[in-house]
Amino acid sequence: MFSKMEKKIKIFKSFEEQEEYHLSEMRSTTVKERFMNLYRMQMLSKVFNPVTDKSRKIIIQHGHSAR
C-alpha cells in the first residue's frame, strides 16, 4: 500500500534555494499523491499520539466554540 520514498541528500546554499526546491518537488506530485502523503502523516501521528479520550464534546459558550 505504501511506496517507499527515495532517500537522497541535497545540500543547499541558502534557505531560499531550499524552499524553491521543495516547492518544485511539491508541484511535480499529483493531488492523489499529496492526499496519500497527508494520510500517511495522519496515521503516523496516531501511532505516536493515540487518542485516549474517545468521547470528545464541543461546547459553545458566548458564541465561541471550545473543547
QUIWO-V978410 format. One record per pair of residues at least 12 apart in sequence whose ideal C-beta (glycine too) atoms are under 6 Angstrom apart, sorted by the first residue. I is the first residue (numbers start at 1). J is the second residue. Records with the same first field share a line. If there is no record, write none. Layout:
BEGIN
I->J ; J
END
This chain:
BEGIN
none
END
